[in-house]
Amino acid sequence: MTTEDDRALWSQAAGGSAHAFGVLFDRHAKAVYNHCFRLTASWAEAEDHLQATFLLAWRKRDDVRLERESALPWLLTVATNVVRNEQRSLTRRLRNLRRVGEERPVPDHADRVAERLDDQRQMKDLLDAVADLPRNEREALALCVWSGVSYADAAAVLGITEGSVRARVSKAKSKLQQHRELVHTGEDR
């Protein structure tokens, strides 16, 4: 097992070491996968986005220099952009299909595992609540709370102070707690 930091591994990967890149993948794939799931509420889409994120990272390994010890904040930013780009593409495709008059494609549910459906429904409900948050609070919440990135690393990624990241996370948590209380109050009736 290697104890090298991500910067050293990234440098080796930039030099062509597939092994070093594999260590980075093993180290961060689970966090990136979970981050993608939290953004999409779909395990299948999260898997696709995980692969696209690391493919893009491999392609950009020569051009990117890590400024922090961990590659995770950069990988999460790439994953967020991969998800956003796919969502924009899907929106455009659906809009074009409607113009042509074709029906919406029916998702194939054959590969979905039954116990994951409830996870996806719960995540969808949470994402709906998160979508109501301002973008800056959503980004801070996704990085610090969902993906476990430190406030300092999130501040570097977002280009703001650590105190601002903490404030955004606090506001987001408070608003989500209020939403949760409203939902539970409504369910009790």
Secondary structure, DSSP 8 states (H G I E B T S, - for coil): -----HHHHHHHHHTT-HHHHHHHHHHHHHHHHHHHHHHHS-HHHHHHHHHHHHHHHHHHTTT---SSS-SHHHHHHHHHHHHHHHHHHHHHHHHHHHHHT--------TT--HHHHHHHHHHHHHHHHHHTS-HHHHHHHIIIIIS---HHHHHHHHTS-HHHHHHHHHHHHHHHHHHHHHHHHHHH-
